[in-house]
């Protein structure tokens, strides 16, 4: 089955809008990833920083300007190997 661009646009317009929570999460994801990247880089450069970050990850995320949501904590733990 082959669709042209107009058919695809029409079909997409029939879909319900994404839930607001999904939209917000998608918008926040790049900022969250960049913040965790910075935090992980600091932890890799300095063992003392790593110890503090791992000991209180929720606080470290908050101090980095990130909302310490369960998803953010899970991702940071995975990236830090904690």
Secondary structure, DSSP 8 states (H G I E B T S, - for coil): ----HHHHHHHHHHS----HHHHHHHHHHHHHHHHHHHHHHHHHH-HHHHHHHHHTHHHHHHHTT----HHHHHHHHHHHT-
